[in-house]
Amino acid sequence: MLRGKALQEALAWATDKNLSKEDYQFLTASQEFDLREAQKAVELERQAVEAERIQKALEAEQEANRILTKAQERAEIALEEERATNQRIRRRTRIGGVVLACSLLLAIATAGWAEQAARRSQRQVQTANDETQKLQQEAEELRSESQILEAQQKQTEQDLETTVDLLQISQDRILETESAVESANQDLLDARAMAASAENRAQAASQQEALAFQRVEETYVQLAEAEIGLEEANRRLKSIADLEEVAEEFYRLSDRLKDTTYFSETASLLSAEGDFILSQAASSLAIENSDIRQAFVFSSLASAKLKLFKRYSDILGIPIPNRTESSEQFWNTLTLFPDEIFSILSPKIEGASVGNILAEANQTVADGLRLINQSLDDNPNPSLDELAIEAYLLNLKGEITHIYENQQGAFSAYLESFDILESMHSSLDEVQPILKRSLSENIAAYYHRLADLLLEKYQISSDYDDLYKARQVIESYNLSRLSQSLQIVSKEDVKQIEHIDPNSVAIYPIVGKSNFHTIIDLPGQPLEYHFTPLTSKEVNEAVLRGRQLMRARLSSRAESHLKDVLQEMHNSVLGSVETKLEQGNTETLAFVVDGVLANYPLACLYNGQNFLVEKYSVASVPSLQLIKDQKKELTTSPSILLAGVSESVDNFPAIPNVLVELYRIRSLYNNSALLLDKDFTIRKFRQAISTQQHSIVHIATHSNFGAFTSDNFILSWNRRFTHEDLSNFVSSEIRSDNPIDLFVLSTSFSAHSSIWGDNRFPYGLAGQLFRSGVRTNIGILWGIPDVSTAQLMQKFHQELFVPGTTRAEALRQAQLSLLNTPEFSLPYYWAGIVLVGDWR
């Protein structure tokens, strides 16, 4: 608030000013406040003066009273002295008139003295009276001063009343001013309202204009987005069209080759590959993220072109580059083929070379990696889908780089891909199903190439990290093939053989591009490594030659040749490592099989003196990861389900010894069920499997395990049932409280009987049974006469009841029983029966 001079100056200044209502209110409030303060000050001053006046009067009156009292006291003393003197005189006079007469002179003198004393007393009284009068005068003066003060107070009060009147007049003027200000303010508000209304209308017009511009801009943005979307759609459609074009190329090749003798099977595979490529194109449409979708299309397109390149190379007989052929020789070979050959195979590539297809695949991989890397640069936390596609593209890059003979580049790409997948191994199930299904079709094969390159590197570096990494990679490879989905075994999770069975040795035979590798895991010892410089083609030929010889009933001369072949394979697989096997307490050799070796009876490897089965129990297993650390002991009274067909059914010949086989095995078990011939129907078999909770299942009948799943079946009495049917019957989900522990399939004279399937359908029936929860499978690699089969199977079940005998040892004793029988000593009779899975 303003006060005093500042207020007067403000009022003077505001006289000719047009102030706001708030300003006038402020000045009025300041005046009122200043008036109240002045009144308070005057009142306080008046009270102070009055108090001071009264105090002085009281003090003067008190002083006068004190002086008067003192004078009275002195006068009273003097009078008292005078009375005393007079009394003394009167006494003296009464006592002795005589004395008075006699002493007249003395009396006169005494009278003089008394008179003097009286005069002195009078003077004292006079002095007291004078002082009293003086005090009275001072009191009168004080009264005069008080009257003056009262007059001054009255004047002050009059002045205050005048000031109040002036203040009232000022307030009235202020009120008039406020009224005028309020009126002016109202006018101002009205003017402002009109201005605001005009401004609002202007703003509304401006907003409408801005909205119009915004809509125009949004329209332009939408048009731009539509153009981008159209470009994206065109790119997507072009990529999908490119995929469809490659698929059509596969179909055209299939149509041209299906009627040929040599390429008829290839034609069927080409058609299947075309179907898969089209499914890739359709699957890409379901991916929401555009970058991931486009990268997926790039990877699918690159993979399709790479497959097309390989098919043309296979059909034309063009070798893929390897260590024995320079890249210059390879590409020169491509250019030697005239255009007519290409036009015969497909008009689409007339005038072009196969090398162009590979170059296109390489460029597509580069485009895909560039796209996914841009996405990864923009996102510090990439999604699992992005990482999975990046890993797949790196594998494609590695394969193409390998074909171009850049071994280091291929190794780096493969290793980077595997490390990416290993980093996300616990989250692989969270990858989009569309991506995971597609990637699982291809990635596992690249693990094998990485393992091959790691082992080639180990030959040079002798770095144990490379050797252990190769074992980790091959375990991941085998698990992925078995589960038919992408799998990664982390470094920490790789199982060691001593944790499973301290009396066993795990052997990993790995068919590489230029070397036949073997990794040996001895209990409690570092990994051992052995290799033989054999190309994959040479290994495949050796396996095929050995199987052909073993499946025939040989003469003595041919048997000698077979042993030479088996010895060559023995040296390739084990080499000098066999001496280390003999140094330990090795009882079982568990082969973690790879590729073509899955269908090779490793128990008949020959060291020049003995078959391998004569020294060790032999088992095959896709991966040590499948074997539980805890061994499951066979109960003292296991329950077995026996099923078989002995009579002729569905144009298949009778198998008389099925009766002998099943009845003799049944006699060994206290708890058994038998479904023979007419009782072996699909319905009864399924019911027995699902309700009777048998831990062992043994089937003896015809079966076929061909190259295509549509050809695979097991013969029952009323119809054939497929591998899928069987795996569903024995599924651990149906029998969760008591899964099947041992499954035996004894087949005779089938067209193509291999429990392992082949390279295109890895692990066959054994794989499906593994996925269904069966721990151990006994199967047959080729058709064997029912007489020897019945004898071997009976012996196998007998040995299972021998205390301390493992399943692999039971099979070994059964095989030795035939080996030591002259009639059945050839590998043809006993080597084709193999144990797959848990050997303990």
C-alpha positions in Angstrom: 0.0 0.0 0.0 1.1 3.6 -0.7 1.4 6.0 2.2 2.1 9.6 2.9 4.0 11.5 0.3 4.0 8.5 -2.1 0.2 8.3 -1.9 -0.2 12.1 -2.4 2.1 11.9 -5.4 0.2 8.9 -6.8 -3.2 10.7 -6.3 -1.8 13.8 -8.0 -0.4 11.7 -10.9 -3.7 9.8 -11.3 -5.9 12.9 -11.5 -5.8 13.1 -15.3 -5.1 9.5 -16.0 -7.5 6.8 -17.2 -6.6 4.0 -14.9 -8.0 0.4 -14.6 -10.5 -0.6 -12.0 -7.8 -2.5 -10.2 -5.5 0.6 -10.1 -8.4 2.8 -8.6 -9.2 0.1 -6.1 -5.5 0.1 -5.1 -5.4 3.9 -4.7 -8.6 3.8 -2.7 -7.4 1.1 -0.5 -4.1 3.0 0.0 -6.0 6.1 1.0 -8.2 4.2 3.5 -5.1 2.6 4.9 -3.3 5.9 5.1 -6.4 7.5 6.9 -6.5 4.7 9.3 -2.9 5.0 10.0 -3.2 8.8 10.5 -6.1 8.3 12.9 -4.1 5.8 14.8 -1.1 8.2 15.0 -3.3 11.2 16.2 -5.0 9.0 18.8 -1.7 7.7 20.0 -0.2 11.2 20.1 -3.2 12.5 22.0 -3.1 9.7 24.5 0.7 10.2 25.0 0.3 14.0 25.6 -2.6 13.4 28.0 -0.7 10.8 29.8 2.4 13.0 30.0 0.3 16.0 31.2 -1.5 14.0 33.9 1.8 12.5 35.0 3.4 15.9 35.3 0.3 17.3 37.2 0.4 14.4 39.5 4.1 14.7 40.1 3.7 18.5 40.7 0.8 18.0 43.1 2.7 15.3 44.9 5.7 17.6 45.2 3.5 20.5 46.4 1.8 18.3 49.0 5.2 17.1 50.1 6.5 20.7 50.5 3.3 21.8 52.2 3.5 18.9 54.5 7.1 19.6 55.3 6.2 23.3 55.9 3.3 22.4 58.1 5.5 20.0 60.0 8.1 22.8 60.5 5.3 25.2 61.5 3.9 22.8 63.9 7.4 22.2 65.3 7.9 25.9 65.7 4.4 26.4 67.3 5.1 23.5 69.5 8.3 25.0 70.6 6.5 28.3 71.1 3.8 26.7 73.2 6.5 24.9 75.1 8.3 28.1 75.6 5.1 29.9 76.7 4.3 27.0 79.0 7.7 27.3 80.5 7.2 31.0 80.9 3.8 30.6 82.5 5.2 27.9 84.8 8.0 30.1 85.6 5.7 33.0 86.1 3.3 30.9 88.4 6.2 29.5 90.3 7.8 32.5 91.2 6.2 35.8 90.9 8.8 36.8 93.2 11.4 35.5 91.1 9.8 37.4 88.3 10.0 40.5 90.2 13.4 39.8 91.3 14.4 38.8 88.1 12.7 41.4 86.1 15.7 42.1 84.2 16.1 38.5 83.5 12.5 38.2 82.5 12.8 41.1 80.2 15.8 39.4 78.7 13.9 36.2 78.5 11.0 37.9 76.9 13.3 39.4 74.3 14.7 36.0 73.7 11.2 34.5 73.4 10.1 37.3 71.1 13.1 36.6 69.0 12.2 32.9 69.0 8.7 33.8 68.1 9.9 36.0 65.3 12.1 33.2 64.1 9.1 30.9 64.2 7.0 33.3 62.3 9.7 33.7 59.8 9.9 29.9 59.4 6.1 29.9 59.0 6.3 32.7 56.5 8.9 30.8 54.6 6.7 27.7 54.6 3.8 29.8 53.5 5.9 31.3 50.7 7.0 27.9 49.6 3.3 26.8 49.7 2.3 29.7 47.6 5.1 29.0 45.2 3.9 25.4 44.9 0.4 26.6 44.4 1.6 28.9 41.7 3.4 26.0 40.1 0.3 23.9 40.3 -1.7 26.8 38.8 0.9 27.0 36.0 0.5 23.3 35.5 -3.3 23.7 35.4 -2.8 26.5 32.8 -0.6 24.2 30.8 -3.1 21.4 31.1 -5.8 23.8 29.9 -3.5 24.8 27.0 -3.0 21.1 26.2 -6.7 20.5 26.4 -7.2 23.4 24.0 -4.6 22.0 21.7 -6.2 18.6 22.0 -9.6 20.1 21.1 -7.9 21.9 18.2 -6.3 18.6 17.1 -9.6 16.9 17.4 -11.2 19.6 15.3 -8.3 19.3 12.8 -8.9 15.5 12.8 -12.6 16.0 12.2 -11.7 18.3 9.4 -9.3 15.7 8.1 -12.1 13.1 8.4 -14.5 15.3 6.6 -11.8 15.9 3.9 -11.2 12.1 3.8 -14.9 11.5 3.5 -15.0 14.0 0.6 -12.0 12.2 -0.8 -13.7 8.8 -0.4 -16.8 10.2 -2.1 -14.6 11.4 -4.9 -12.9 8.0 -5.0 -16.3 6.3 -5.1 -17.3 8.6 -7.9 -14.0 7.9 -9.6 -14.4 4.1 -9.0 -17.9 4.4 -10.5 -16.4 6.2 -13.5 -13.6 3.7 -13.6 -16.0 0.8 -13.4 -18.1 2.4 -16.1 -14.9 2.9 -18.1 -13.8 -0.6 -17.4 -17.1 -1.9 -18.5 -16.8 0.0 -21.7 -13.3 -1.3 -21.9 -14.5 -4.8 -21.3 -17.2 -4.4 -23.9 -14.6 -3.1 -26.3 -12.3 -6.0 -25.4 -15.1 -8.5 -25.8 -15.8 -7.1 -29.2 -12.1 -7.2 -30.0 -11.9 -10.8 -28.6 -14.9 -11.8 -30.6 -13.3 -10.3 -33.6 -10.0 -12.0 -32.7 -11.8 -15.3 -32.2 -13.5 -15.0 -35.5 -10.1 -14.1 -37.0 -8.5 -17.1 -35.1 -11.3 -19.4 -36.2 -10.7 -18.2 -39.7 -7.0 -18.7 -39.3 -7.6 -22.2 -37.7 -9.8 -23.1 -40.6 -7.2 -21.9 -42.9 -4.5 -23.9 -40.9 -6.8 -26.9 -40.8 -7.3 -26.6 -44.5 -3.5 -26.4 -45.0 -3.0 -29.3 -42.5 -5.5 -31.4 -44.4 -3.7 -30.6 -47.6 -0.4 -31.5 -45.9 -2.0 -34.7 -44.5 -3.3 -35.5 -48.0 0.2 -35.0 -49.3 1.6 -37.2 -46.5 -1.0 -39.8 -47.2 -0.2 -39.7 -50.8 3.5 -40.0 -50.0 2.8 -42.9 -47.6 0.5 -44.4 -50.2 3.4 -44.1 -52.7 5.8 -45.6 -50.2 3.3 -48.3 -49.4 2.8 -48.9 -53.1 6.5 -49.0 -53.6 6.7 -51.4 -50.6 3.9 -53.5 -52.0 5.5 -53.5 -55.4 8.8 -54.6 -53.9 7.1 -57.2 -51.9 5.1 -58.4 -54.9 8.2 -58.3 -57.0 10.1 -60.4 -54.4 7.2 -62.8 -54.1 6.9 -62.8 -57.9 10.6 -63.7 -58.0 10.0 -66.5 -55.6 7.1 -67.8 -57.7 9.3 -67.5 -60.8 12.0 -69.6 -59.2 9.3 -72.1 -58.1 8.0 -72.2 -61.7 11.6 -73.0 -62.7 11.6 -76.0 -60.4 8.3 -77.1 -61.8 9.5 -76.8 -65.4 12.6 -78.8 -64.5 10.5 -81.4 -62.8 8.1 -81.7 -65.8 11.1 -82.1 -68.2 12.8 -84.7 -66.1 9.9 -86.8 -64.7 9.7 -89.1 -67.7 13.5 -89.7 -67.8 14.9 -92.8 -66.2 17.9 -91.4 -64.5 16.3 -88.2 -63.2 12.8 -89.4 -62.3 13.5 -89.3 -58.6 15.1 -85.8 -59.0 12.0 -84.7 -60.7 9.8 -85.5 -57.7 12.2 -83.7 -55.4 12.2 -80.7 -57.7 8.4 -80.6 -57.6 8.5 -80.8 -53.7 11.0 -78.0 -53.6 8.8 -75.9 -55.8 5.9 -76.4 -53.4 8.1 -75.4 -50.5 9.2 -72.2 -52.3 5.5 -71.3 -53.0 4.7 -71.9 -49.3 7.5 -69.5 -48.4 6.0 -66.9 -50.6 2.6 -67.4 -49.0 4.0 -67.4 -45.5 5.7 -64.1 -46.0 2.4 -62.3 -46.3 1.6 -63.1 -42.7 4.6 -61.3 -41.3 3.6 -57.9 -40.0 6.9 -56.1 -39.7 7.9 -54.9 -43.2 11.6 -55.1 -42.6 11.4 -58.6 -41.2 9.1 -59.6 -44.0 11.3 -58.3 -46.7 14.4 -59.8 -45.2 12.6 -63.1 -44.9 11.6 -62.9 -48.6 15.3 -62.1 -49.5 16.5 -65.1 -47.5 13.9 -67.4 -49.1 14.7 -66.1 -52.6 18.4 -66.5 -52.1 17.9 -70.0 -50.7 15.7 -70.9 -53.7 18.2 -69.6 -56.2 21.0 -71.5 -54.4 19.0 -74.7 -54.6 18.3 -74.0 -58.3 22.0 -73.5 -58.9 22.8 -76.8 -57.2 20.1 -78.7 -59.2 21.4 -77.4 -62.5 24.9 -78.3 -61.4 23.9 -81.8 -60.4 21.9 -82.4 -63.6 24.6 -81.0 -65.8 27.3 -82.9 -63.9 29.1 -79.8 -62.9 31.2 -80.3 -59.8 31.0 -77.9 -56.9 34.4 -76.5 -56.2 36.5 -78.2 -53.6 40.1 -78.3 -52.5 41.2 -80.3 -55.5 39.7 -77.9 -58.1 40.5 -74.2 -58.6 37.7 -71.7 -58.9 39.0 -70.8 -62.4 38.6 -74.4 -63.5 35.1 -74.5 -62.1 33.8 -71.4 -63.8 35.5 -72.3 -67.0 33.6 -75.6 -66.9 30.3 -73.8 -66.6 31.0 -71.8 -69.8 31.8 -74.9 -71.8 28.1 -76.0 -71.9 26.3 -74.7 -75.0 23.1 -72.8 -74.7 21.1 -75.7 -76.2 21.6 -77.8 -73.1 20.1 -75.0 -71.0 17.3 -74.6 -73.4 16.5 -78.3 -73.3 16.3 -78.2 -69.5 14.5 -74.8 -69.3 13.8 -72.1 -71.8 13.9 -69.6 -68.9 17.7 -69.6 -68.7 18.5 -69.9 -72.4 21.6 -68.0 -73.2 22.6 -67.7 -69.5 25.1 -69.7 -67.5 24.5 -71.5 -64.2 27.0 -69.1 -62.6 24.6 -66.3 -63.1 22.0 -68.0 -60.8 24.7 -68.2 -58.1 25.6 -64.6 -58.6 21.9 -63.6 -58.3 21.7 -65.6 -55.1 24.8 -63.9 -53.7 23.4 -60.4 -54.5 20.1 -61.3 -52.9 21.9 -62.4 -49.7 23.8 -59.1 -49.7 20.5 -57.1 -50.1 18.9 -59.1 -47.2 21.9 -58.5 -44.9 22.0 -54.8 -45.7 18.3 -54.5 -44.9 18.5 -56.4 -41.7 21.7 -54.6 -40.6 20.0 -51.2 -41.1 17.1 -52.4 -38.9 19.6 -53.6 -36.3 21.4 -50.3 -36.4 18.2 -48.4 -35.7 17.2 -50.7 -32.9 19.7 -51.4 -30.1 17.4 -54.2 -28.8 16.8 -56.3 -31.9 13.9 -58.8 -32.0 14.4 -62.5 -32.0 12.9 -62.6 -35.5 15.6 -60.2 -36.8 18.4 -62.2 -35.2 17.1 -65.5 -36.6 16.9 -64.1 -40.1 20.3 -62.5 -39.8 21.7 -65.9 -38.8 20.0 -67.6 -41.8 21.3 -65.0 -44.2 24.8 -65.4 -42.8 24.5 -69.2 -43.4 23.5 -68.5 -47.0 26.5 -66.1 -47.3 28.8 -68.8 -45.9 27.6 -71.4 -48.3 27.9 -69.2 -51.4 31.3 -67.9 -50.1 32.3 -71.6 -49.7 31.3 -72.3 -53.3 33.5 -69.3 -54.4 36.3 -71.0 -52.5 36.7 -68.3 -49.8 37.1 -70.7 -47.0 37.9 -68.1 -44.3 34.9 -65.9 -45.4 32.6 -69.0 -45.2 34.0 -70.0 -41.8 33.5 -66.4 -40.4 29.9 -66.2 -41.7 29.0 -69.7 -40.4 30.5 -69.0 -37.0 28.9 -65.6 -36.6 25.5 -67.2 -37.5 26.0 -70.0 -34.9 27.0 -67.5 -32.2 23.9 -65.5 -32.9 21.7 -68.5 -32.5 23.6 -69.7 -29.4 23.0 -66.3 -27.8 19.3 -66.8 -28.2 19.0 -70.6 -27.8 16.8 -70.3 -24.7 14.4 -68.1 -26.6 14.2 -69.9 -29.9 10.7 -71.0 -29.2 9.6 -67.3 -29.2 10.6 -66.9 -32.9 7.6 -66.5 -35.1 6.4 -70.0 -36.2 6.5 -69.0 -39.8 10.1 -68.0 -39.6 11.2 -70.8 -37.3 9.6 -73.5 -39.6 11.2 -72.0 -42.7 14.6 -71.6 -41.0 14.5 -75.1 -39.6 14.3 -76.5 -43.1 17.8 -75.1 -43.9 19.8 -74.0 -40.9 20.7 -77.4 -39.5 22.6 -78.3 -42.7 24.8 -75.3 -42.1 25.8 -76.5 -38.7 27.4 -79.5 -40.4 29.4 -77.3 -42.7 30.6 -75.2 -39.7 31.7 -78.3 -37.8 33.6 -79.4 -40.9 35.4 -76.0 -41.2 36.1 -76.0 -37.4 37.8 -79.4 -37.7 39.8 -78.3 -40.7 40.9 -75.3 -38.7 41.8 -77.6 -35.7 44.1 -79.6 -38.0 46.2 -76.5 -38.4 45.7 -74.7 -35.1 45.5 -77.7 -32.7 43.3 -75.3 -30.6 41.1 -77.4 -28.3 38.5 -74.7 -28.4 37.9 -75.5 -32.1 37.5 -79.2 -31.3 35.0 -78.7 -28.5 33.2 -76.1 -30.6 32.9 -78.6 -33.4 31.4 -81.2 -31.0 28.9 -78.6 -29.7 27.9 -77.7 -33.3 27.4 -81.3 -34.4 25.3 -82.0 -31.3 23.1 -79.0 -32.3 23.0 -80.3 -35.9 21.8 -83.7 -34.9 19.2 -82.4 -32.4 17.8 -80.0 -35.1 17.5 -82.8 -37.6 15.9 -85.1 -35.1 13.4 -82.6 -33.8 12.8 -81.2 -37.3 13.1 -77.7 -35.7 15.9 -75.3 -34.9 17.9 -76.4 -31.9 21.0 -75.1 -30.2 23.1 -76.9 -27.5 24.9 -74.3 -25.5 28.5 -74.8 -24.6 27.7 -75.4 -20.9 25.0 -78.0 -21.7 27.0 -80.3 -23.9 26.9 -83.7 -22.2 30.1 -85.6 -21.3 30.1 -89.4 -21.7 31.4 -89.9 -18.1 28.2 -88.4 -16.8 26.1 -90.9 -18.8 28.2 -94.1 -18.6 31.8 -94.2 -17.4 32.3 -97.5 -19.2 31.4 -96.1 -22.6 33.1 -94.0 -25.3 31.2 -91.6 -27.5 32.4 -91.5 -31.1 31.4 -88.8 -33.6 32.2 -89.8 -37.2 31.7 -86.7 -39.3 31.7 -86.8 -43.1 33.3 -83.5 -44.2 33.7 -82.0 -47.6 37.3 -83.1 -48.0 38.0 -85.1 -44.8 36.4 -87.9 -42.8 36.6 -86.6 -39.2 36.2 -88.5 -36.0 35.9 -86.9 -32.5 36.3 -89.4 -29.6 35.0 -88.6 -26.1 36.8 -90.8 -23.6 35.5 -90.7 -20.0 37.5 -88.2 -17.9 39.9 -87.4 -20.7 40.3 -84.5 -23.3 38.6 -85.1 -26.6 40.6 -87.1 -29.2 40.6 -86.3 -32.9 41.3 -88.4 -36.0 40.8 -87.7 -39.6 41.2 -89.4 -43.0 41.6 -87.4 -46.2 38.5 -88.7 -47.9 35.9 -86.5 -49.7 32.3 -86.8 -48.9 31.8 -88.5 -52.3 34.4 -91.1 -51.5 32.9 -91.8 -48.1 29.4 -92.2 -49.6 30.8 -94.6 -52.2 32.6 -96.6 -49.5 29.4 -96.8 -47.4 27.3 -97.8 -50.4 29.8 -100.5 -51.4 30.0 -101.9 -47.9 26.2 -102.1 -47.6 25.8 -103.8 -50.9 28.4 -106.4 -49.9 26.8 -107.0 -46.5 23.3 -107.4 -47.9 24.4 -110.2 -50.2 25.1 -113.9 -49.4 28.7 -114.0 -50.3 31.2 -116.6 -51.4 34.4 -117.1 -49.5 36.3 -114.9 -52.0 33.6 -112.2 -51.8 33.6 -112.4 -48.0 37.4 -111.7 -48.0 36.7 -108.6 -50.2 34.0 -107.5 -47.7 36.5 -107.7 -44.9 38.9 -105.5 -46.8 36.2 -102.9 -47.3 35.1 -103.1 -43.7 38.7 -102.7 -42.6 39.1 -99.6 -44.7 36.1 -98.1 -43.0 37.4 -99.2 -39.6 40.7 -97.4 -40.2 38.8 -94.3 -41.5 36.5 -94.1 -38.4 38.9 -95.2 -35.6 42.4 -95.2 -37.0 45.0 -95.2 -34.2 42.4 -94.3 -31.5 41.5 -98.0 -31.0 44.7 -98.5 -28.9 43.3 -95.9 -26.4 40.0 -97.7 -26.3 41.8 -100.9 -25.3 43.7 -99.1 -22.5 40.5 -98.2 -20.6 37.5 -100.2 -19.3 35.5 -99.5 -22.4 32.5 -101.8 -22.8 30.3 -99.8 -25.2 31.0 -97.7 -28.2 28.2 -95.1 -28.7 28.4 -93.7 -32.2 26.8 -90.3 -32.6 26.0 -91.0 -36.3 26.1 -88.6 -39.1 24.5 -88.7 -42.6 25.1 -91.9 -44.6 26.7 -93.6 -41.6 23.3 -93.8 -39.9 22.5 -96.7 -42.2 25.9 -98.3 -41.9 26.2 -101.3 -39.4 29.2 -100.0 -37.4 29.3 -103.2 -35.3 30.8 -105.0 -38.3 33.8 -102.7 -38.6 36.9 -105.0 -39.0 40.4 -104.3 -37.7 42.0 -107.2 -39.6 41.4 -109.8 -36.9 38.0 -109.1 -35.3 34.8 -107.4 -35.9 34.1 -104.5 -33.6 31.2 -106.4 -32.1 33.5 -109.1 -30.9 35.2 -106.6 -28.5 32.6 -104.0 -27.7 28.9 -103.4 -27.5 27.8 -101.0 -30.2 25.0 -98.5 -30.2 23.9 -95.6 -32.4 22.4 -92.4 -31.1 21.5 -89.1 -32.8 22.8 -87.0 -29.9 24.1 -87.6 -26.4 21.7 -84.8 -25.3 18.9 -87.4 -25.7 20.4 -89.8 -23.1 19.3 -89.1 -19.6 22.0 -89.1 -16.9 20.0 -91.5 -14.7 19.9 -95.1 -16.1 16.5 -96.8 -16.0 16.8 -100.3 -14.7 14.7 -103.1 -16.3 12.1 -104.3 -13.8 12.2 -107.9 -12.6 8.9 -108.5 -14.2 8.5 -106.2 -17.2 5.4 -106.3 -19.4 5.7 -106.8 -23.1 3.3 -106.4 -26.0 4.0 -108.8 -28.9 2.4 -108.3 -32.3 3.0 -109.8 -35.7 1.8 -111.2 -39.0 2.9 -114.7 -40.0 0.4 -115.5 -42.8 0.3 -114.0 -46.3 -1.6 -110.6 -46.3 -2.0 -107.9 -48.8 0.1 -109.8 -51.4 3.0 -110.1 -49.0 4.4 -113.6 -48.5 3.9 -115.5 -45.2 6.7 -115.3 -42.6 6.4 -118.7 -40.8 9.1 -118.0 -38.2 7.2 -115.1 -36.8 5.2 -117.7 -34.8 8.4 -119.2 -33.5 9.9 -115.7 -32.7 6.9 -114.4 -30.8 6.0 -117.5 -28.9 9.5 -118.1 -27.7 9.9 -114.5 -26.6 6.5 -114.6 -24.9 7.7 -117.6 -22.9 10.4 -115.5 -21.3 8.0 -112.9 -19.8 5.5 -113.3 -16.9 3.5 -110.3 -18.1 2.7 -110.3 -21.8 0.1 -109.8 -24.5 0.1 -111.2 -28.0 -1.6 -109.9 -31.1 -1.0 -112.4 -33.9 -2.3 -112.4 -37.4 -6.1 -111.7 -37.3 -5.8 -110.2 -33.8 -3.1 -107.8 -35.0 -5.5 -105.0 -36.2 -5.1 -101.3 -35.9 -7.9 -101.0 -33.3 -6.6 -103.8 -31.0 -3.0 -102.6 -31.3 -3.9 -99.0 -30.4 -6.1 -100.2 -27.5 -3.4 -102.5 -26.2 -0.8 -99.7 -26.4 -2.9 -97.1 -24.7 -4.5 -99.1 -21.9 -2.3 -102.0 -20.9 0.8 -99.9 -20.2 3.5 -102.3 -21.6 7.1 -101.1 -21.2 8.3 -103.2 -24.1 6.8 -103.5 -27.6 8.0 -106.1 -30.1 6.5 -106.2 -33.6 7.4 -108.9 -36.3 5.9 -108.2 -39.7 6.6 -106.7 -43.1 7.4 -103.0 -43.4 8.8 -100.5 -45.8 10.9 -97.5 -45.1 11.3 -95.8 -48.5 12.7 -92.5 -49.6 9.3 -90.8 -49.3 7.0 -90.8 -46.3 4.0 -91.8 -48.4 5.8 -95.2 -49.1 6.4 -95.9 -45.5 4.3 -98.4 -43.6 4.1 -101.3 -41.2 1.8 -104.2 -42.1 -1.0 -105.2 -39.8 -3.7 -107.8 -40.5 -6.4 -105.5 -41.8 -4.4 -102.6 -43.3 -1.0 -100.8 -43.3 -0.3 -98.1 -40.8 2.3 -95.3 -41.2 5.1 -94.1 -39.0 3.0 -91.2 -37.9 0.3 -93.7 -36.8 2.8 -95.7 -34.8 4.4 -92.7 -33.2 0.9 -91.4 -32.2 0.1 -94.8 -30.6 3.3 -94.8 -28.5 3.3 -91.1 -27.7 4.6 -90.2 -24.3 1.7 -87.7 -24.0 -0.8 -90.6 -24.1 1.4 -92.9 -21.9 2.8 -90.1 -19.7 2.7 -92.3 -16.5 4.5 -95.2 -18.2 6.3 -94.4 -21.5 7.5 -97.2 -23.7 11.0 -98.0 -22.7 12.0 -100.4 -25.5 10.6 -100.8 -29.0 11.7 -103.7 -31.2 10.7 -103.9 -34.9 11.6 -107.2 -36.5 10.9 -107.1 -40.2 11.6 -109.6 -42.9 12.3 -109.4 -46.6 10.9 -105.9 -47.0 11.5 -103.8 -50.1 13.5 -101.2 -48.2 13.8 -101.7 -44.5 15.8 -99.1 -42.6 14.8 -97.8 -39.3 17.0 -94.8 -39.9 15.4 -93.6 -43.1 17.8 -91.7 -45.4 19.5 -88.4 -45.8 16.3 -86.7 -47.1 14.2 -88.1 -44.2 16.7 -88.3 -41.4 16.3 -90.8 -38.6 13.2 -92.3 -40.2 11.1 -94.4 -37.8 13.7 -94.2 -35.1 13.5 -90.4 -35.1 9.7 -90.5 -34.8 9.8 -92.9 -32.0 12.4 -90.8 -30.2 10.1 -87.8 -30.6 7.3 -89.9 -29.1 9.3 -90.6 -26.0 10.7 -94.1 -26.7 14.1 -94.5 -25.1 15.6 -97.4 -27.0 14.8 -98.8 -30.5 15.9 -102.1 -32.0 15.5 -102.1 -35.8 16.7 -103.6 -39.0 18.7 -101.9 -41.8 17.7 -104.5 -44.5 15.5 -107.5 -45.0 16.9 -110.5 -43.2 15.7 -114.2 -43.3 13.1 -114.8 -40.7 14.9 -117.9 -39.4 18.1 -116.1 -38.3 16.0 -113.1 -37.1 13.9 -115.3 -34.9 17.0 -116.8 -33.3 18.7 -113.5 -32.7 15.6 -111.9 -31.2 15.0 -114.7 -28.8 18.6 -114.5 -27.7 18.4 -110.7 -27.2 15.4 -111.0 -24.9 17.0 -113.8 -22.9 20.1 -111.6 -22.3 18.0 -108.7 -21.1 17.2 -110.8 -17.9 20.9 -111.4 -17.1 21.8 -109.2 -14.2 24.1 -106.3 -15.1 23.6 -106.7 -18.8 22.9 -103.6 -20.8 20.7 -103.5 -23.8 23.7 -103.0 -26.1 25.4 -106.0 -24.5 22.2 -108.1 -24.9 22.2 -107.3 -28.6 25.9 -108.0 -28.8 25.5 -111.4 -27.3 22.6 -112.1 -29.7 24.7 -111.0 -32.7 27.7 -113.1 -31.5 25.4 -116.1 -31.2 24.8 -115.8 -35.0 28.4 -114.9 -35.8 29.6 -118.0 -34.1 27.0 -120.1 -36.0 28.6 -121.1 -39.3 25.2 -121.0 -41.1 24.7 -117.4 -40.0 28.2 -116.0 -39.6 28.1 -113.6 -42.4 27.4 -109.9 -41.5 24.3 -110.3 -43.8 22.5 -112.2 -41.0 23.5 -110.3 -37.9 25.0 -106.8 -38.7 21.8 -105.2 -40.0 20.1 -105.4 -36.6 21.0 -102.2 -34.7 20.3 -100.5 -31.4 19.3 -96.9 -31.6 19.1 -94.7 -28.4 19.9 -95.5 -24.8 22.2 -98.5 -24.7 22.3 -99.0 -20.9 
